[in-house]
Amino acid sequence: MRCAVLGDPIGHSLSPALHRAAYDALGLDWTYDALRVPAGGLAAFVSGLGADWRGLSLTMPLKREVIPLLTSQDGWTRVSGVANTVLLDHDGERHGLNTDVPGALAAVNTATQDHLHAAVVLGGGATAASVLLALAERGLAEATLVVRDPGRAEETREAVGRHPHPPRVRILPWAELGPVTADIVVSTVPPEAQGDAVVAATRDVPVVFDVLYDPWPTPLARAATTDGRTVIGGLDLLLWQAVDQVRAMTGRFDVPVEAMRAAGEAGLAERRRDEGSLP
C-alpha cells in the first residue's frame, strides 16, 4: 500500500522517517513519501490516485483545502474545520481525520499535569486551532491569540468556539504584545518571528509549546530550557499525531511509538550534522 505526506514546502518533513519506522516495526511492506502539492492542487492530485493508495498526511497549506473533498469527517475535523489525515477506501470514499488535536493533547499530557487555565498562542492558523482545542480538553478557560492580521484569526476563534466547553478567546495584534501572564505559551510562528521582545514577554510562562521541530531549538524553546521551564517541542506533536495516523491507516493498535520517536530524533540529528558540515 502507498501513503504520503503532502504540502508545500514539503522537503523538510520528518513524517516519512516516522511512518517508515512504524511500517518496518510492524512488518508491513508499505511505502510513504513526501510529495509537493501546492495550494489549489489537492483536488487534482487526489482524483489521480489509484487503488493502491491508503492514506495521506496533510500539512500546510492543505489542511483546510481538503474539507470539500471529503465524504466523511471525524469529530475533531468537524469542530476544527481542518483535517491533517485522509483515509482512502477502495470504493472512492475519503475519510478526513484531525489527529493534530489528540496529538497535541498527548504531547501536553506527557509533559505536564499542571492546571492550564490561561494560554497565549502566537499565530492564529490551523495548527493554533488544533492546539487550543486540545487545551480545551484540559480545561483551558481563556486564551489570547497574538497575530499580525486579526481578521485571519477569526476562523480559528470560531473553530475553538465549537468545542463543548470552549475557552474565552481574545485576539491581540502582534504589535500590542507585552509581558505575558499565562500557564502556557504556544508558538506556531517561525523562529525569525521570535525576537528578543517576544522571548522577554513570555519569560515568566512556565510551559512553552513550540510546534516547530526544525530548526530546533527555537529562541523560545532555548530560553525556556535555560530557565528550567517545561518545553514541549514540535517533534512531540509530530510523533503523537503520526501515531494516530499509523493506527488509522493500518488498522494496527500495536503502534511502535518508541521506534517512531527514535527515527524522528535520528533524522533531526542527521540534519544538524549535515548543516554543521556546510562551509
Secondary structure, DSSP 8 states (H G I E B T S, - for coil): -EEEEEESS-TT--HHHHHHHHHHHHT---EEEEEE--TT-HHHHHHT--TTEEEEEE-TTSTTTTGGG-SEE-HHHHHHS--SEEEE-TTS-EEEE--HHHHHHHHHHHH--S---EEEEE--SHHHHHHHHHHHHTT--EEEEEES-GGGGHHHHHHHHTSSS--EEEEEEGGG------SEEEE-S-GGG--HHHHHHTTT-SEEEE---SS-S-HHHHHHHHHT-EEE-HHHHHHHHHHHHHHHHH--S---HHHHHHHHHHHHHHHHHHHHT--
